[in-house]
Amino acid sequence: MEILWSFVVDIVSFILEAMIPSKKRRRYKKNVRTLKKQDWFRKLAKNHGPMFYKTLSIRAKITDYNDSLNLQDYRQELEQTAKREISR
């Protein structure tokens, strides 16, 4: 009975943990919403297909975005990262 109880507690805790987004995930989603307002970002995502959002280095780059960055430099870095990682 203890094993069953332990198993149920583990499953419930896993589900709750998966449902509550981390700070990093919230920041990523917020930055994606912000960047999707930019035409160049939408074109870049469309050109590279669904792998664009799944690539870890691109996800990290999107997470690092903030409004104080130089947008032109950020755009070039993101395009280079996408070209390097996806166009292998």
Backbone as JSON Lines, residues from 0, in Angstrom:
{"i":0,"aa":"M","n":[0.82,-1.19,0.0],"ca":[0.0,0.0,0.0],"c":[0.87,1.26,0.0]}
{"i":1,"aa":"E","n":[1.98,1.21,0.73],"ca":[2.88,2.36,0.76],"c":[3.48,2.63,-0.61]}
{"i":2,"aa":"I","n":[3.78,1.57,-1.33],"ca":[4.37,1.73,-2.66],"c":[3.37,2.41,-3.6]}
{"i":3,"aa":"L","n":[2.13,1.97,-3.52],"ca":[1.09,2.57,-4.35],"c":[0.9,4.05,-4.0]}
{"i":4,"aa":"W","n":[0.87,4.34,-2.71],"ca":[0.72,5.73,-2.25],"c":[1.9,6.59,-2.74]}
{"i":5,"aa":"S","n":[3.09,6.06,-2.63],"ca":[4.29,6.77,-3.08],"c":[4.22,7.02,-4.59]}
{"i":6,"aa":"F","n":[3.76,6.03,-5.32],"ca":[3.63,6.16,-6.77],"c":[2.62,7.24,-7.14]}
{"i":7,"aa":"V","n":[1.49,7.27,-6.47],"ca":[0.45,8.27,-6.72],"c":[0.98,9.67,-6.41]}
{"i":8,"aa":"V","n":[1.67,9.82,-5.3],"ca":[2.23,11.11,-4.92],"c":[3.25,11.58,-5.96]}
{"i":9,"aa":"D","n":[4.08,10.67,-6.44],"ca":[5.07,11.03,-7.47],"c":[4.4,11.49,-8.76]}
{"i":10,"aa":"I","n":[3.36,10.8,-9.16],"ca":[2.66,11.17,-10.39],"c":[1.98,12.53,-10.24]}
{"i":11,"aa":"V","n":[1.32,12.75,-9.12],"ca":[0.64,14.03,-8.89],"c":[1.66,15.17,-8.85]}
{"i":12,"aa":"S","n":[2.77,14.96,-8.18],"ca":[3.78,16.02,-8.11],"c":[4.38,16.29,-9.49]}
{"i":13,"aa":"F","n":[4.57,15.25,-10.29],"ca":[5.1,15.44,-11.64],"c":[4.13,16.25,-12.49]}
{"i":14,"aa":"I","n":[2.84,15.94,-12.4],"ca":[1.83,16.66,-13.18],"c":[1.77,18.13,-12.76]}
{"i":15,"aa":"L","n":[1.78,18.38,-11.46],"ca":[1.75,19.77,-10.99],"c":[2.99,20.54,-11.41]}
{"i":16,"aa":"E","n":[4.13,19.87,-11.35],"ca":[5.38,20.51,-11.74],"c":[5.38,20.85,-13.23]}
{"i":17,"aa":"A","n":[4.8,19.98,-14.03],"ca":[4.75,20.22,-15.48],"c":[3.76,21.32,-15.84]}
{"i":18,"aa":"M","n":[2.73,21.5,-15.05],"ca":[1.71,22.5,-15.34],"c":[2.15,23.92,-14.98]}
{"i":19,"aa":"I","n":[2.99,24.06,-13.98],"ca":[3.43,25.37,-13.52],"c":[4.67,25.77,-14.31]}
{"i":20,"aa":"P","n":[4.6,26.82,-15.11],"ca":[5.75,27.21,-15.93],"c":[6.86,27.83,-15.08]}
{"i":21,"aa":"S","n":[8.08,27.58,-15.49],"ca":[9.22,28.16,-14.8],"c":[9.4,29.61,-15.26]}
{"i":22,"aa":"K","n":[10.28,30.34,-14.59],"ca":[10.55,31.73,-14.99],"c":[11.13,31.76,-16.41]}
{"i":23,"aa":"K","n":[11.98,30.79,-16.69],"ca":[12.61,30.75,-18.0],"c":[11.56,30.52,-19.09]}
{"i":24,"aa":"R","n":[10.62,29.62,-18.86],"ca":[9.57,29.33,-19.84],"c":[8.65,30.54,-20.02]}
{"i":25,"aa":"R","n":[8.32,31.21,-18.93],"ca":[7.48,32.41,-19.03],"c":[8.18,33.51,-19.82]}
{"i":26,"aa":"R","n":[9.48,33.69,-19.56],"ca":[10.26,34.7,-20.28],"c":[10.33,34.35,-21.77]}
{"i":27,"aa":"Y","n":[10.53,33.06,-22.08],"ca":[10.59,32.62,-23.47],"c":[9.27,32.93,-24.19]}
{"i":28,"aa":"K","n":[8.16,32.57,-23.56],"ca":[6.85,32.8,-24.19],"c":[6.58,34.29,-24.38]}
{"i":29,"aa":"K","n":[6.95,35.09,-23.39],"ca":[6.75,36.54,-23.49],"c":[7.59,37.11,-24.63]}
{"i":30,"aa":"N","n":[8.84,36.67,-24.73],"ca":[9.72,37.16,-25.79],"c":[9.24,36.72,-27.17]}
{"i":31,"aa":"V","n":[8.7,35.49,-27.27],"ca":[8.17,35.04,-28.56],"c":[6.99,35.92,-28.97]}
{"i":32,"aa":"R","n":[6.11,36.22,-28.03],"ca":[4.97,37.1,-28.35],"c":[5.46,38.47,-28.82]}
{"i":33,"aa":"T","n":[6.48,38.99,-28.15],"ca":[7.02,40.3,-28.52],"c":[7.69,40.25,-29.89]}
{"i":34,"aa":"L","n":[8.49,39.22,-30.12],"ca":[9.22,39.12,-31.38],"c":[8.31,38.81,-32.56]}
{"i":35,"aa":"K","n":[7.21,38.12,-32.33],"ca":[6.29,37.81,-33.43],"c":[5.64,39.07,-34.0]}
{"i":36,"aa":"K","n":[5.73,40.16,-33.29],"ca":[5.21,41.43,-33.8],"c":[6.15,42.03,-34.85]}
{"i":37,"aa":"Q","n":[7.38,41.53,-34.89],"ca":[8.37,42.01,-35.86],"c":[8.24,41.21,-37.16]}
{"i":38,"aa":"D","n":[8.2,41.9,-38.3],"ca":[8.08,41.22,-39.6],"c":[9.26,40.3,-39.87]}
{"i":39,"aa":"W","n":[10.47,40.78,-39.6],"ca":[11.65,39.98,-39.89],"c":[11.65,38.67,-39.11]}
{"i":40,"aa":"F","n":[11.15,38.69,-37.88],"ca":[11.12,37.48,-37.06],"c":[10.12,36.47,-37.63]}
{"i":41,"aa":"R","n":[8.96,36.95,-38.03],"ca":[7.95,36.05,-38.62],"c":[8.47,35.41,-39.9]}
{"i":42,"aa":"K","n":[9.16,36.21,-40.74],"ca":[9.73,35.67,-41.98],"c":[10.81,34.63,-41.68]}
{"i":43,"aa":"L","n":[11.65,34.93,-40.7],"ca":[12.71,34.0,-40.32],"c":[12.13,32.69,-39.82]}
{"i":44,"aa":"A","n":[11.13,32.75,-38.98],"ca":[10.49,31.54,-38.46],"c":[9.8,30.77,-39.58]}
{"i":45,"aa":"K","n":[9.18,31.48,-40.5],"ca":[8.49,30.82,-41.61],"c":[9.48,30.14,-42.55]}
{"i":46,"aa":"N","n":[10.61,30.79,-42.81],"ca":[11.61,30.22,-43.72],"c":[12.25,28.95,-43.16]}
{"i":47,"aa":"H","n":[12.41,28.88,-41.86],"ca":[13.09,27.73,-41.26],"c":[12.13,26.66,-40.78]}
{"i":48,"aa":"G","n":[10.84,26.91,-40.84],"ca":[9.85,25.89,-40.52],"c":[9.73,25.62,-39.03]}
{"i":49,"aa":"P","n":[9.1,24.5,-38.69],"ca":[8.82,24.19,-37.28],"c":[10.07,23.92,-36.44]}
{"i":50,"aa":"M","n":[11.18,23.59,-37.09],"ca":[12.41,23.33,-36.34],"c":[12.97,24.61,-35.71]}
{"i":51,"aa":"F","n":[12.53,25.74,-36.2],"ca":[13.03,27.02,-35.69],"c":[12.78,27.15,-34.19]}
{"i":52,"aa":"Y","n":[11.57,26.82,-33.75],"ca":[11.22,26.98,-32.34],"c":[11.7,25.81,-31.48]}
{"i":53,"aa":"K","n":[12.1,24.71,-32.1],"ca":[12.5,23.52,-31.34],"c":[14.0,23.43,-31.11]}
{"i":54,"aa":"T","n":[14.78,24.21,-31.82],"ca":[16.23,24.18,-31.69],"c":[16.65,24.87,-30.39]}
{"i":55,"aa":"L","n":[17.46,24.18,-29.6],"ca":[17.82,24.69,-28.27],"c":[18.6,26.0,-28.33]}
{"i":56,"aa":"S","n":[19.51,26.14,-29.27],"ca":[20.3,27.38,-29.33],"c":[19.42,28.57,-29.71]}
{"i":57,"aa":"I","n":[18.43,28.34,-30.55],"ca":[17.51,29.43,-30.92],"c":[16.6,29.76,-29.75]}
{"i":58,"aa":"R","n":[16.14,28.73,-29.03],"ca":[15.31,28.97,-27.85],"c":[16.09,29.79,-26.81]}
{"i":59,"aa":"A","n":[17.37,29.48,-26.64],"ca":[18.2,30.23,-25.7],"c":[18.36,31.67,-26.16]}
{"i":60,"aa":"K","n":[18.52,31.86,-27.46],"ca":[18.67,33.21,-28.0],"c":[17.38,34.02,-27.81]}
{"i":61,"aa":"I","n":[16.23,33.37,-28.0],"ca":[14.94,34.05,-27.8],"c":[14.76,34.39,-26.33]}
{"i":62,"aa":"T","n":[15.17,33.5,-25.44],"ca":[15.05,33.75,-24.0],"c":[15.91,34.93,-23.58]}
{"i":63,"aa":"D","n":[17.06,35.12,-24.24],"ca":[17.98,36.21,-23.88],"c":[17.51,37.58,-24.37]}
{"i":64,"aa":"Y","n":[16.5,37.62,-25.22],"ca":[16.03,38.89,-25.78],"c":[15.46,39.79,-24.7]}
{"i":65,"aa":"N","n":[15.77,41.08,-24.79],"ca":[15.08,42.1,-23.99],"c":[15.05,43.39,-24.8]}
{"i":66,"aa":"D","n":[14.24,44.32,-24.37],"ca":[14.02,45.54,-25.15],"c":[15.24,46.45,-25.22]}
{"i":67,"aa":"S","n":[16.19,46.28,-24.32],"ca":[17.34,47.17,-24.31],"c":[18.43,46.74,-25.29]}
{"i":68,"aa":"L","n":[18.3,45.55,-25.9],"ca":[19.29,45.1,-26.86],"c":[19.19,45.89,-28.16]}
{"i":69,"aa":"N","n":[20.32,45.99,-28.84],"ca":[20.32,46.6,-30.17],"c":[19.63,45.61,-31.1]}
{"i":70,"aa":"L","n":[18.48,45.98,-31.62],"ca":[17.65,45.07,-32.4],"c":[18.34,44.6,-33.67]}
{"i":71,"aa":"Q","n":[19.11,45.45,-34.31],"ca":[19.8,45.06,-35.54],"c":[20.85,43.99,-35.26]}
{"i":72,"aa":"D","n":[21.65,44.17,-34.2],"ca":[22.65,43.16,-33.84],"c":[21.99,41.86,-33.42]}
{"i":73,"aa":"Y","n":[20.91,41.96,-32.65],"ca":[20.19,40.77,-32.21],"c":[19.63,40.0,-33.41]}
{"i":74,"aa":"R","n":[19.1,40.74,-34.37],"ca":[18.54,40.11,-35.57],"c":[19.62,39.35,-36.33]}
{"i":75,"aa":"Q","n":[20.78,39.96,-36.51],"ca":[21.88,39.31,-37.22],"c":[22.35,38.06,-36.48]}
{"i":76,"aa":"E","n":[22.47,38.15,-35.17],"ca":[22.91,36.99,-34.39],"c":[21.89,35.85,-34.48]}
{"i":77,"aa":"L","n":[20.61,36.18,-34.42],"ca":[19.57,35.16,-34.5],"c":[19.54,34.52,-35.89]}
{"i":78,"aa":"E","n":[19.7,35.32,-36.93],"ca":[19.73,34.77,-38.29],"c":[20.93,33.87,-38.5]}
{"i":79,"aa":"Q","n":[22.1,34.26,-37.97],"ca":[23.29,33.42,-38.09],"c":[23.12,32.12,-37.31]}
{"i":80,"aa":"T","n":[22.54,32.2,-36.13],"ca":[22.31,31.0,-35.33],"c":[21.35,30.06,-36.05]}
{"i":81,"aa":"A","n":[20.29,30.6,-36.61],"ca":[19.32,29.77,-37.33],"c":[19.96,29.12,-38.56]}
{"i":82,"aa":"K","n":[20.74,29.89,-39.28],"ca":[21.39,29.36,-40.47],"c":[22.38,28.25,-40.09]}
{"i":83,"aa":"R","n":[23.13,28.46,-39.02],"ca":[24.14,27.5,-38.59],"c":[23.5,26.22,-38.04]}
{"i":84,"aa":"E","n":[22.45,26.36,-37.24],"ca":[21.87,25.21,-36.55],"c":[20.88,24.42,-37.4]}
{"i":85,"aa":"I","n":[20.07,25.1,-38.18],"ca":[19.01,24.41,-38.91],"c":[19.46,23.99,-40.3]}
{"i":86,"aa":"S","n":[20.3,24.75,-40.92],"ca":[20.71,24.47,-42.3],"c":[21.89,23.51,-42.37]}
{"i":87,"aa":"R","n":[21.97,22.6,-41.47],"ca":[23.08,21.63,-41.47],"c":[22.92,20.61,-42.55]}
